[in-house]
Amino acid sequence: MKTGVAAGSPSLDLMLNAIVDYAIFMLDADGVVRSWNKGAERLKGYVADEIIGKSFSTFYTPEDREKDLPKKALATAAATGRFASEGWRVRKDGSRFWALVVLDAIRAEDGGLIGFAKVTRDITERQQAHNDLLESERRYRRLVEAVVDYAIFQLDASGHVATWNPGAERIKGYRPEEIIGRHFSTFYTPEDLEKQVPKTALAEAAERGRFEAEGWRMRKDGTRFWASVIIDRITDESGETIGFAKVTRDLTERKQAQDELQRVQEQLAASQKLEAIGQLSGGIAHDFNNLLMIVLGNLENAERNSRNIGGPNLHRALANAKRGAQRATALTSRLLAFSRRQALDPKPINLNSFLGGMQEFLQRTLGERIEVQTVGGAGLWQIEADLNHLESTIVNLAINARDAMPNGGKLTIEATNVSADEDYSRANPELIVGQYVVICVSDTGSGMTPEILNHVFEPFFTTKEPGQGTGLGLSQVYGFVKQSGGHVKIYSEVGEGTSIKMYFPRYTGSAQPDADDTEEFISEGASIETILVVEDDADLRGYLSDVLRDLNYRVLSAGSAQAALTILLQENQQVDLLLTDVVMPGINGRELGKRARAIRPHLRILYMTGYSRNAVVHHGRLDEGVDLLEKPVTQARLALKVREILDRNQD
């Protein structure tokens, strides 16, 4: 009969059978079981009679037996003295458990192999916990790698990148092999690096457990994005910091939307402020006008009653008082303009004609150190506004521009069509969706600071020396444009000049603009032929116009090439002959001719010059073969040449 122990002392048998958490048994040199303890019985399910005499390969899985693992285990133990491993083993009932196995060789005194001592422990629970941990780590890794909208990665305790997910690669532009091992300060801007922001962030995370912030960060390609950053501390079992978990999100679009909202809110607040000031100014101006009426009325009475009495001093005092009251009247008129309570007489305006007429006047007003250019355009829409106030507004802006260019410069007045859709209206909240004509007045002057820009439309605000201005010029512009149903915006940078854009609603009515009597005169019984005279010398231009009118031509005149081009752009304006000087400031006669032919290919052109033909051709001012009159020219010579060109057939 087989017993539970093959051989040994009773005390050893008792000790081995008392161990129930370990299977401890002996094998002979061939791997046959020769002893069996209670722990083996509990662990593997076999009683001693069932297993002693059988090969220990009984405990191996079919897969492991197929791989001859039992034989290899015995060979390793015999060769090295010990074999240790972990793996699946099979119980009597066929169930499996994860076993920690140690197989020690037993040798006789002469070194011969007697057998093996085998110790097996069931570590299934520990292995399951290990497997669960591995699975958890795999799931976490899959989760992190699946996130592409967030950069999720780990830093070591010193701030060097240890892991990198696809979201981090998408947001920051680095591949894992390019960034792992580098310090996370790589992502910070030079300004933040100078302020040691990365070092501060790690210190706060290490001390408090978390650091949160928003700010600009750098991508691999050098571009910046607005980031939300969270850094969490990672500690070991003892509480020591071993690294950090870092999560970064790209919030650039949200940042841009917030900035845009803030800009719009600031514009709205500024507009509301101007509205409030306008209401106050209007009330004051209205009441002040009533007082001025009383003052002026009594001054006139006093002036009338003092004609036969009093000396020159009294008359002079009354006259000075009356002039002061009249200046105050002009001041209140400007306040009423700002508050949009002035009386306007809006009429349709053809801006091409308007700008053409303004050019010469502004050039004379501003002086030769300021180059004035007006730019219209074919198809320019009409607007409805008070012509006198529009002229006053343009002159007001031109004077301001001149003062900003003490050393000379360029003033450009340009009109263009604008269709404001919903996106345009969102960017300019005071503009409703619709069609507008924008008159832009730009200079190349000294420009203004942002602080000044915030106040330029406020009444009495001025940057000029005391006594040099009332501070009502731009506020009057603001009020007039607003009362005309439009909107005004100003752009300026120090050293870059200033641009003021006035948006006027497009006029779609049937009424036609009034005829322009300032530039066009038609003699009684005039010919249908129209001549456009372009000459920068006002006296000579007037003389030529008078001569041509006496010859029964319809005459248009312009003091510059820009003004002439504005007239030529008017599709309904007839011009049969362009009579132009060659040498003029700005655009010269040759360039004017080229541009005029681009607008009207069949236009006849006659040039005039104070130089000889050879001189102007030799110096490239004119091409060979053009029609040219050399000054001074007699009336007869002018009449013959004009008639000759007009009668000439053109292909």
C-alpha positions as CSV (number, residue, x, y, z in Angstrom):
1,M,0.0,0.0,0.0
2,K,1.3,3.4,-0.9
3,T,1.5,6.0,1.7
4,G,1.6,9.8,1.6
5,V,5.4,9.9,2.1
6,A,7.9,7.6,0.5
7,A,10.6,8.0,3.1
8,G,11.8,10.3,5.8
9,S,11.5,11.0,9.5
10,P,8.1,11.3,11.2
11,S,8.8,14.9,12.2
12,L,9.6,15.9,8.6
13,D,6.5,14.2,7.4
14,L,4.4,16.1,9.9
15,M,5.9,19.4,8.9
16,L,5.4,18.9,5.2
17,N,1.8,17.8,5.7
18,A,1.2,20.8,7.8
19,I,2.0,23.1,4.9
20,V,-1.3,23.5,2.9
21,D,-0.5,26.6,0.8
22,Y,2.3,24.9,-1.2
23,A,2.4,21.6,-3.1
24,I,5.7,20.0,-1.9
25,F,6.5,16.6,-3.4
26,M,9.4,14.6,-4.8
27,L,10.1,13.2,-8.2
28,D,12.5,10.5,-9.2
29,A,15.1,11.1,-11.9
30,D,12.5,10.3,-14.6
31,G,10.0,12.7,-13.3
32,V,7.7,10.2,-11.6
33,V,5.9,11.4,-8.4
34,R,7.3,9.6,-5.3
35,S,5.8,11.7,-2.4
36,W,2.8,13.9,-1.9
37,N,1.8,16.4,0.8
38,K,-1.5,17.8,2.0
39,G,-0.8,21.1,0.2
40,A,-0.3,19.2,-3.1
41,E,-3.6,17.4,-2.5
42,R,-5.4,20.6,-1.8
43,L,-3.8,22.5,-4.7
44,K,-4.0,19.8,-7.4
45,G,-7.0,17.8,-6.3
46,Y,-5.3,14.4,-6.3
47,V,-4.9,12.2,-3.2
48,A,-1.6,10.4,-2.8
49,D,-2.8,7.0,-4.0
50,E,-4.0,8.6,-7.2
51,I,-0.8,10.4,-8.2
52,I,2.2,8.7,-6.7
53,G,3.8,6.6,-9.4
54,K,2.6,8.9,-12.2
55,S,4.6,11.3,-14.3
56,F,4.6,14.9,-13.1
57,S,3.7,15.9,-16.7
58,T,0.1,15.1,-15.7
59,F,-0.1,18.6,-14.2
60,Y,0.9,20.3,-17.5
61,T,-1.5,21.6,-20.1
62,P,-1.8,19.8,-23.4
63,E,-0.1,22.7,-25.2
64,D,2.9,22.6,-22.9
65,R,3.2,18.8,-23.2
66,E,3.2,19.2,-26.9
67,K,6.1,21.6,-26.6
68,D,7.9,19.0,-24.3
69,L,8.1,21.5,-21.5
70,P,8.1,18.9,-18.7
71,K,11.2,17.2,-20.2
72,K,12.9,20.5,-20.7
73,A,12.2,21.5,-17.1
74,L,13.8,18.3,-15.8
75,A,16.8,18.7,-18.0
76,T,17.3,22.4,-16.9
77,A,17.1,21.4,-13.2
78,A,19.5,18.4,-13.7
79,A,22.0,20.6,-15.6
80,T,21.8,23.8,-13.4
81,G,20.5,22.5,-10.1
82,R,17.3,24.5,-10.4
83,F,14.4,25.3,-12.7
84,A,11.9,28.0,-11.9
85,S,9.0,29.3,-13.9
86,E,5.4,30.5,-14.0
87,G,2.7,29.1,-16.1
88,W,-0.7,27.4,-16.4
89,R,-1.1,24.0,-14.6
90,V,-4.0,21.6,-14.6
91,R,-5.9,20.2,-11.6
92,K,-7.5,16.7,-11.4
93,D,-10.9,18.2,-12.3
94,G,-9.4,19.8,-15.4
95,S,-9.5,23.4,-14.2
96,R,-6.4,25.5,-14.6
97,F,-4.5,27.7,-12.2
98,W,-1.4,29.9,-12.6
99,A,1.5,28.3,-10.8
100,L,4.8,29.4,-9.5
101,V,7.0,26.3,-9.9
102,V,10.5,25.6,-8.4
103,L,12.2,22.3,-9.3
104,D,15.5,21.5,-7.4
105,A,17.8,18.6,-8.3
106,I,18.6,16.1,-5.5
107,R,21.9,14.4,-5.7
108,A,23.7,11.6,-3.7
109,E,26.9,12.1,-1.9
110,D,28.8,11.0,-5.0
111,G,27.0,13.5,-7.1
112,G,24.7,11.2,-8.8
113,L,21.1,12.4,-9.6
114,I,18.6,10.8,-7.3
115,G,15.5,12.9,-8.2
116,F,13.9,16.3,-7.8
117,A,12.2,18.4,-5.1
118,K,9.2,20.2,-6.5
119,V,7.4,23.2,-4.9
120,T,4.3,24.6,-6.6
121,R,2.3,27.6,-5.4
122,D,-1.0,28.8,-6.7
123,I,-0.6,32.5,-7.6
124,T,-3.7,32.8,-9.8
125,E,-5.1,35.8,-7.9
126,R,-1.8,37.6,-8.1
127,Q,-1.5,36.9,-11.8
128,Q,-5.1,38.0,-12.3
129,A,-4.4,41.2,-10.6
130,H,-1.3,41.6,-12.8
131,N,-3.3,40.9,-15.9
132,D,-6.0,43.3,-14.8
133,L,-3.3,46.0,-14.3
134,L,-1.9,45.3,-17.8
135,E,-5.3,45.4,-19.3
136,S,-6.1,48.6,-17.5
137,E,-2.9,50.1,-18.8
138,R,-3.7,48.9,-22.3
139,R,-7.2,50.5,-22.1
140,Y,-5.7,53.7,-20.8
141,R,-3.2,53.7,-23.6
142,R,-5.9,53.1,-26.2
143,L,-8.0,55.8,-24.7
144,V,-5.2,58.4,-24.7
145,E,-4.1,57.4,-28.2
146,A,-7.7,57.7,-29.4
147,V,-7.9,61.3,-28.2
148,V,-6.8,63.7,-31.0
149,D,-8.3,67.0,-29.7
150,Y,-6.2,67.1,-26.6
151,A,-2.4,66.8,-26.1
152,I,-2.1,64.2,-23.3
153,F,1.5,63.3,-22.3
154,Q,3.7,62.7,-19.2
155,L,6.7,64.5,-17.9
156,D,9.3,63.2,-15.6
157,A,10.1,65.0,-12.4
158,S,12.4,67.4,-14.1
159,G,9.9,68.3,-16.9
160,H,11.2,66.2,-19.8
161,V,8.6,64.6,-22.1
162,A,8.2,60.9,-21.3
163,T,5.1,59.9,-23.4
164,W,3.3,61.4,-26.4
165,N,-0.2,60.8,-27.8
166,P,-1.5,61.5,-31.3
167,G,-3.4,64.5,-30.0
168,A,-0.2,66.0,-28.9
169,E,1.4,65.3,-32.3
170,R,-1.6,66.9,-34.1
171,I,-1.7,70.0,-31.9
172,K,2.0,70.6,-31.5
173,G,3.4,69.1,-34.7
174,Y,6.1,66.9,-33.2
175,R,6.4,63.1,-33.8
176,P,7.2,61.1,-30.7
177,E,10.8,60.4,-31.6
178,E,11.3,64.2,-32.1
179,I,10.1,65.3,-28.7
180,I,10.3,62.5,-26.1
181,G,13.3,63.3,-23.9
182,R,13.2,67.0,-24.6
183,H,12.1,69.6,-22.0
184,F,8.5,70.7,-22.1
185,S,9.7,74.4,-22.1
186,T,10.1,73.8,-25.9
187,F,6.4,74.7,-26.2
188,Y,6.6,78.1,-24.6
189,T,7.1,81.5,-26.3
190,P,10.3,83.4,-25.9
191,E,8.5,85.9,-23.7
192,D,7.3,83.2,-21.3
193,L,10.7,81.6,-21.2
194,E,12.2,84.9,-20.2
195,K,9.7,85.1,-17.4
196,Q,10.5,81.5,-16.4
197,V,6.9,80.4,-16.7
198,P,7.7,76.7,-17.3
199,K,9.7,76.5,-14.1
200,T,6.9,78.3,-12.2
201,A,4.3,75.9,-13.6
202,L,6.2,72.8,-12.5
203,A,6.9,74.3,-9.1
204,E,3.2,75.1,-8.5
205,A,2.1,71.6,-9.7
206,A,4.6,69.9,-7.4
207,E,3.6,72.0,-4.4
208,R,-0.2,72.2,-4.9
209,G,-0.8,69.1,-7.0
210,R,-2.1,71.0,-10.0
211,F,-1.3,73.9,-12.2
212,E,-3.9,75.4,-14.6
213,A,-3.4,78.3,-17.0
214,E,-4.2,79.7,-20.5
215,G,-1.6,81.3,-22.8
216,W,0.2,81.3,-26.1
217,R,2.2,78.2,-26.9
218,M,4.5,77.3,-29.9
219,R,4.1,74.6,-32.5
220,K,7.0,72.9,-34.2
221,D,6.6,75.2,-37.3
222,G,6.9,78.3,-35.1
223,T,3.2,79.3,-35.2
224,R,1.4,80.1,-32.0
225,F,-1.9,78.8,-30.6
226,W,-3.9,79.8,-27.5
227,A,-3.8,76.8,-25.1
228,S,-5.6,75.7,-22.0
229,V,-3.0,73.8,-19.9
230,I,-3.4,71.5,-16.9
231,I,-0.4,69.9,-15.2
232,D,-1.1,67.3,-12.5
233,R,1.4,65.9,-10.1
234,I,2.1,62.1,-10.1
235,T,3.4,60.6,-6.8
236,D,4.6,57.1,-5.7
237,E,3.4,55.2,-2.7
238,S,5.6,57.3,-0.4
239,G,4.2,60.6,-1.7
240,E,7.3,61.5,-3.6
241,T,6.8,63.3,-6.9
242,I,7.9,61.1,-9.8
243,G,6.5,63.1,-12.7
244,F,3.6,65.0,-14.1
245,A,0.6,64.4,-16.3
246,K,0.0,67.3,-18.8
247,V,-3.1,68.0,-20.8
248,T,-3.2,70.8,-23.4
249,R,-6.1,71.9,-25.5
250,D,-6.1,74.3,-28.5
251,L,-8.5,77.1,-27.7
252,T,-7.4,79.5,-30.5
253,E,-10.9,79.7,-32.1
254,R,-12.5,80.5,-28.8
255,K,-9.9,83.1,-28.0
256,Q,-10.5,84.8,-31.4
257,A,-14.2,84.8,-30.8
258,Q,-13.8,86.3,-27.3
259,D,-11.5,89.0,-28.6
260,E,-13.9,89.8,-31.4
261,L,-16.8,90.0,-29.0
262,Q,-14.8,92.3,-26.7
263,R,-14.0,94.5,-29.7
264,V,-17.6,94.7,-30.7
265,Q,-18.7,95.5,-27.1
266,E,-16.1,98.2,-26.9
267,Q,-17.4,99.7,-30.2
268,L,-20.9,99.6,-28.9
269,A,-19.9,101.2,-25.6
270,A,-18.1,104.0,-27.5
271,S,-21.1,104.5,-29.8
272,Q,-23.5,104.7,-26.8
273,K,-21.1,107.2,-25.1
274,L,-21.2,109.4,-28.2
275,E,-25.0,109.1,-28.4
276,A,-25.3,110.3,-24.8
277,I,-22.8,113.2,-25.4
278,G,-24.8,114.1,-28.5
279,Q,-28.1,114.3,-26.7
280,L,-26.5,116.5,-24.0
281,S,-24.8,118.7,-26.6
282,G,-28.0,119.1,-28.6
283,G,-29.9,120.3,-25.6
284,I,-27.3,122.7,-24.6
285,A,-26.9,124.1,-28.2
286,H,-30.7,124.5,-28.5
287,D,-31.0,126.5,-25.3
288,F,-27.9,128.5,-26.1
289,N,-29.3,129.5,-29.5
290,N,-32.3,131.0,-27.7
291,L,-30.0,133.1,-25.5
292,L,-27.9,134.1,-28.5
293,M,-30.9,135.3,-30.4
294,I,-31.7,137.6,-27.5
295,V,-28.1,138.8,-27.3
296,L,-27.8,139.4,-31.1
297,G,-31.2,141.1,-31.2
298,N,-30.3,143.6,-28.5
299,L,-26.9,144.2,-30.0
300,E,-28.5,145.0,-33.3
301,N,-30.9,147.4,-31.6
302,A,-28.0,149.0,-29.7
303,E,-26.0,149.3,-32.9
304,R,-28.9,150.9,-34.7
305,N,-29.8,153.4,-31.9
306,S,-26.1,154.4,-31.5
307,R,-25.6,155.6,-35.0
308,N,-26.3,159.2,-34.1
309,I,-24.8,159.1,-30.6
310,G,-21.7,157.8,-29.1
311,G,-18.2,157.9,-30.3
312,P,-16.1,155.4,-32.4
313,N,-15.1,153.4,-29.3
314,L,-18.8,152.5,-28.6
315,H,-19.4,151.6,-32.3
316,R,-16.2,149.4,-32.2
317,A,-17.3,147.7,-28.9
318,L,-20.7,146.9,-30.3
319,A,-19.3,145.5,-33.5
320,N,-16.8,143.3,-31.6
321,A,-19.6,142.1,-29.4
322,K,-21.7,141.2,-32.4
323,R,-18.9,139.3,-34.1
324,G,-18.4,137.3,-30.9
325,A,-22.1,136.4,-30.7
326,Q,-21.9,135.3,-34.4
327,R,-18.9,133.1,-33.7
328,A,-20.9,131.6,-30.8
329,T,-23.8,131.0,-33.3
330,A,-21.4,129.0,-35.5
331,L,-20.2,127.0,-32.5
332,T,-23.7,126.0,-31.6
333,S,-24.4,125.1,-35.2
334,R,-21.5,122.6,-35.0
335,L,-22.9,121.2,-31.7
336,L,-26.2,120.7,-33.4
337,A,-24.5,118.9,-36.3
338,F,-22.9,116.5,-33.8
339,S,-26.2,115.8,-32.0
340,R,-27.9,115.3,-35.4
341,R,-30.4,118.1,-34.9
342,Q,-29.2,120.4,-37.7
343,A,-31.6,121.1,-40.6
344,L,-30.4,119.1,-43.7
345,D,-31.6,119.3,-47.3
346,P,-30.7,115.8,-48.6
347,K,-30.6,115.4,-52.4
348,P,-29.2,112.7,-54.8
349,I,-25.5,113.2,-55.4
350,N,-23.3,111.9,-58.2
351,L,-20.1,111.4,-56.4
352,N,-17.9,111.2,-59.5
353,S,-19.0,114.8,-60.4
354,F,-18.7,115.9,-56.8
355,L,-15.2,114.6,-56.3
356,G,-14.1,116.1,-59.6
357,G,-15.3,119.5,-58.5
358,M,-13.7,119.2,-55.1
359,Q,-10.2,118.3,-56.3
360,E,-9.3,121.7,-57.7
361,F,-10.8,123.6,-54.8
362,L,-9.0,121.4,-52.2
363,Q,-5.7,121.7,-54.1
364,R,-5.9,125.5,-54.0
365,T,-7.0,125.5,-50.4
366,L,-4.3,123.1,-49.0
367,G,-1.4,124.5,-51.0
368,E,1.2,123.0,-53.3
369,R,3.0,121.0,-50.6
370,I,-0.1,118.7,-50.3
371,E,-0.8,116.4,-53.3
372,V,-4.6,116.0,-53.6
373,Q,-6.0,113.0,-55.4
374,T,-9.7,112.1,-55.9
375,V,-10.7,108.7,-57.1
376,G,-14.1,107.8,-58.3
377,G,-15.1,104.8,-60.4
378,A,-17.3,103.6,-63.2
379,G,-20.7,102.4,-61.9
380,L,-20.4,104.3,-58.6
381,W,-23.7,104.4,-56.9
382,Q,-25.5,107.6,-56.0
383,I,-26.1,108.7,-52.4
384,E,-28.6,111.1,-50.8
385,A,-27.1,113.7,-48.6
386,D,-27.0,117.5,-48.0
387,L,-24.5,118.7,-50.6
388,N,-23.4,121.8,-48.6
389,H,-22.8,119.8,-45.5
390,L,-20.9,117.0,-47.4
391,E,-18.6,119.7,-48.9
392,S,-18.1,121.1,-45.4
393,T,-17.3,117.7,-44.1
394,I,-14.7,116.9,-46.8
395,V,-13.1,120.3,-46.3
396,N,-13.0,119.8,-42.6
397,L,-11.2,116.4,-42.9
398,A,-8.9,117.9,-45.5
399,I,-7.8,120.7,-43.2
400,N,-7.2,118.2,-40.4
401,A,-5.1,116.1,-42.8
402,R,-3.1,119.2,-43.9
403,D,-2.3,120.0,-40.2
404,A,-1.1,116.4,-39.7
405,M,1.3,116.8,-42.7
406,P,3.4,120.0,-41.8
407,N,6.1,118.9,-44.2
408,G,3.8,118.0,-47.0
409,G,2.2,114.8,-48.1
410,K,-0.6,113.2,-50.0
411,L,-4.4,113.4,-49.4
412,T,-6.5,110.8,-51.1
413,I,-10.3,111.0,-51.3
414,E,-11.8,107.8,-52.8
415,A,-15.4,106.6,-53.2
416,T,-16.3,103.0,-53.7
417,N,-19.3,100.7,-53.5
418,V,-19.7,98.3,-50.6
419,S,-22.3,95.6,-50.1
420,A,-22.4,94.8,-46.4
421,D,-23.5,91.2,-45.8
422,E,-24.1,89.6,-42.4
423,D,-20.4,88.9,-41.8
424,Y,-19.5,92.5,-42.6
425,S,-22.3,93.7,-40.3
426,R,-21.1,91.5,-37.5
427,A,-17.6,93.1,-37.8
428,N,-19.2,96.6,-38.0
429,P,-22.1,96.4,-35.6
430,E,-23.4,99.9,-36.3
431,L,-23.9,99.0,-40.0
432,I,-27.1,97.1,-40.9
433,V,-27.0,94.7,-43.9
434,G,-27.3,96.7,-47.1
435,Q,-25.5,98.6,-49.9
436,Y,-23.3,101.6,-49.1
437,V,-21.0,104.1,-50.8
438,V,-17.9,104.6,-48.8
439,I,-16.0,107.9,-49.0
440,C,-12.5,107.4,-47.6
441,V,-10.3,110.4,-46.8
442,S,-6.7,109.2,-46.2
443,D,-3.5,111.1,-45.5
444,T,0.1,110.3,-45.1
445,G,0.5,112.3,-41.9
446,S,1.7,111.7,-38.4
447,G,-1.2,109.5,-37.3
448,M,-2.7,109.1,-33.9
449,T,-2.2,106.9,-30.8
450,P,-5.0,104.4,-29.7
451,E,-5.7,106.6,-26.7
452,I,-6.4,109.6,-28.9
453,L,-8.5,107.5,-31.3
454,N,-10.9,106.6,-28.5
455,H,-11.9,110.3,-28.1
456,V,-11.6,111.9,-31.5
457,F,-15.4,112.1,-32.1
458,E,-16.1,113.7,-28.7
459,P,-17.1,117.4,-28.8
460,F,-14.3,119.8,-27.8
461,F,-11.7,117.1,-27.8
462,T,-8.6,118.4,-29.7
463,T,-4.9,117.7,-29.9
464,K,-4.1,121.1,-31.2
465,E,-2.6,124.0,-29.2
466,P,-5.1,126.2,-27.2
467,G,-6.8,128.6,-29.6
468,Q,-5.9,126.5,-32.7
469,G,-9.2,124.6,-32.9
470,T,-12.6,124.2,-31.2
471,G,-12.4,120.4,-31.1
472,L,-15.8,120.2,-32.9
473,G,-14.5,119.3,-36.4
474,L,-14.7,115.5,-36.2
475,S,-17.7,115.5,-33.9
476,Q,-19.5,117.5,-36.6
477,V,-18.4,114.9,-39.2
478,Y,-19.8,112.1,-37.0
479,G,-23.1,113.8,-36.5
480,F,-23.6,114.7,-40.2
481,V,-22.9,111.1,-41.4
482,K,-25.1,109.6,-38.7
483,Q,-27.9,112.0,-39.5
484,S,-27.6,111.0,-43.1
485,G,-28.2,107.4,-42.1
486,G,-24.6,106.3,-42.4
487,H,-21.7,105.3,-40.2
488,V,-18.1,106.6,-39.8
489,K,-15.0,104.8,-38.8
490,I,-11.4,106.0,-38.3
491,Y,-8.1,104.1,-38.7
492,S,-4.8,105.5,-37.7
493,E,-1.3,104.5,-36.6
494,V,1.5,106.7,-35.4
495,G,3.7,107.5,-38.4
496,E,1.4,105.7,-40.9
497,G,-1.2,108.4,-41.4
498,T,-5.0,108.4,-40.9
499,S,-8.0,107.1,-42.9
500,I,-11.6,108.1,-42.2
501,K,-14.3,106.0,-43.9
502,M,-17.8,107.4,-44.2
503,Y,-20.5,105.0,-45.1
504,F,-23.6,106.5,-46.9
505,P,-26.6,104.3,-47.8
506,R,-27.0,103.8,-51.6
507,Y,-29.7,106.0,-53.1
508,T,-32.2,103.9,-55.1
509,G,-34.8,106.6,-55.8
510,S,-35.8,108.0,-59.2
511,A,-34.8,111.6,-58.7
512,Q,-31.7,112.7,-60.6
513,P,-28.8,114.8,-59.2
514,D,-28.9,118.5,-59.8
515,A,-26.8,119.7,-62.8
516,D,-23.3,120.8,-61.7
517,D,-23.0,124.5,-62.6
518,T,-19.4,124.9,-61.3
519,E,-17.5,123.1,-64.0
520,E,-19.8,123.1,-67.0
521,F,-21.0,126.1,-68.9
522,I,-23.0,125.9,-72.2
523,S,-23.1,128.9,-74.5
524,E,-26.3,129.9,-76.2
525,G,-26.6,128.0,-79.5
526,A,-23.6,125.7,-78.5
527,S,-22.4,122.9,-80.6
528,I,-23.0,119.4,-79.4
529,E,-19.3,118.8,-79.3
530,T,-17.7,118.8,-75.8
531,I,-14.1,119.6,-75.0
532,L,-12.5,118.7,-71.7
533,V,-9.7,121.3,-70.8
534,V,-7.0,120.1,-68.4
535,E,-4.6,122.7,-67.2
536,D,-3.1,123.2,-63.7
537,D,-2.7,127.0,-64.2
538,A,-6.1,128.4,-63.2
539,D,-5.8,131.6,-65.2
540,L,-4.7,129.8,-68.4
541,R,-7.5,127.2,-67.9
542,G,-10.0,130.0,-67.6
543,Y,-8.7,131.7,-70.7
544,L,-8.8,128.6,-72.8
545,S,-12.3,127.7,-71.6
546,D,-13.6,131.2,-72.5
547,V,-12.0,131.0,-76.0
548,L,-13.6,127.6,-76.7
549,R,-17.0,128.7,-75.4
550,D,-16.9,131.7,-77.7
551,L,-16.3,129.2,-80.5
552,N,-19.6,127.5,-79.5
553,Y,-18.1,124.4,-77.9
554,R,-19.4,122.9,-74.7
555,V,-16.6,123.1,-72.2
556,L,-15.6,121.0,-69.1
557,S,-12.6,122.0,-67.2
558,A,-10.3,120.2,-64.7
559,G,-7.3,121.5,-62.7
560,S,-5.5,118.1,-62.6
561,A,-5.3,114.8,-64.3
562,Q,-7.1,113.1,-61.4
563,A,-10.1,115.5,-61.8
564,A,-10.1,114.9,-65.5
565,L,-10.2,111.1,-65.1
566,T,-13.1,111.4,-62.6
567,I,-15.1,113.2,-65.3
568,L,-14.1,110.6,-68.0
569,L,-15.3,107.8,-65.7
570,Q,-18.9,109.2,-65.8
571,E,-20.5,107.1,-68.5
572,N,-23.2,109.7,-69.2
573,Q,-20.8,112.5,-69.7
574,Q,-20.0,113.4,-73.3
575,V,-16.4,114.3,-74.1
576,D,-15.3,114.6,-77.8
577,L,-11.9,116.1,-77.3
578,L,-9.4,116.1,-74.5
579,L,-7.2,119.3,-74.5
580,T,-4.4,118.8,-71.9
581,D,-1.2,120.4,-70.8
582,V,1.8,118.0,-70.9
583,V,3.7,119.0,-67.8
584,M,1.5,118.9,-64.7
585,P,2.1,118.0,-61.0
586,G,1.2,114.4,-60.1
587,I,0.0,112.6,-63.3
588,N,1.4,114.3,-66.4
589,G,-0.3,114.8,-69.7
590,R,1.2,111.7,-71.3
591,E,0.0,109.4,-68.6
592,L,-3.4,111.1,-68.6
593,G,-3.7,110.4,-72.3
594,K,-2.9,106.7,-71.8
595,R,-5.4,106.4,-68.9
596,A,-8.0,108.4,-70.8
597,R,-7.7,106.1,-73.9
598,A,-8.0,103.0,-71.6
599,I,-11.4,104.5,-70.4
600,R,-12.5,105.8,-73.8
601,P,-10.6,104.1,-76.6
602,H,-11.9,106.5,-79.4
603,L,-11.3,109.8,-77.5
604,R,-9.4,112.5,-79.5
605,I,-6.5,114.1,-77.6
606,L,-4.7,117.4,-78.2
607,Y,-1.6,118.2,-76.1
608,M,-0.3,121.7,-75.2
609,T,3.2,122.5,-73.9
610,G,5.5,125.4,-73.2
611,Y,8.4,123.4,-74.5
612,S,9.3,122.7,-78.1
613,R,8.0,119.5,-79.8
614,N,11.5,118.1,-80.0
615,A,12.2,118.7,-76.3
616,V,9.0,117.0,-75.0
617,V,9.5,114.0,-77.4
618,H,13.2,113.7,-76.7
619,H,12.7,113.6,-73.0
620,G,10.0,111.0,-73.3
621,R,7.1,113.3,-72.2
622,L,5.2,112.5,-75.5
623,D,5.3,109.9,-78.2
624,E,6.0,110.7,-81.9
625,G,2.9,111.5,-84.0
626,V,0.7,113.0,-81.4
627,D,-1.3,116.2,-81.9
628,L,0.6,119.0,-80.1
629,L,0.2,122.8,-79.7
630,E,3.2,124.8,-78.5
631,K,2.5,127.7,-76.2
632,P,1.8,130.6,-76.7
633,V,-0.9,129.7,-79.1
634,T,-3.1,132.3,-80.9
635,Q,-6.9,131.9,-80.8
636,A,-7.0,131.3,-84.5
637,R,-4.3,128.6,-84.3
638,L,-6.3,126.9,-81.4
639,A,-9.6,127.1,-83.3
640,L,-8.1,125.6,-86.5
641,K,-6.3,122.7,-84.6
642,V,-9.4,121.8,-82.6
643,R,-11.6,121.8,-85.7
644,E,-9.1,119.8,-87.6
645,I,-8.9,117.1,-85.0
646,L,-12.7,117.0,-84.4
647,D,-13.3,116.7,-88.2
648,R,-10.8,113.9,-88.6
649,N,-12.2,110.4,-89.2
650,Q,-11.2,107.9,-86.5
651,D,-11.3,104.2,-87.0
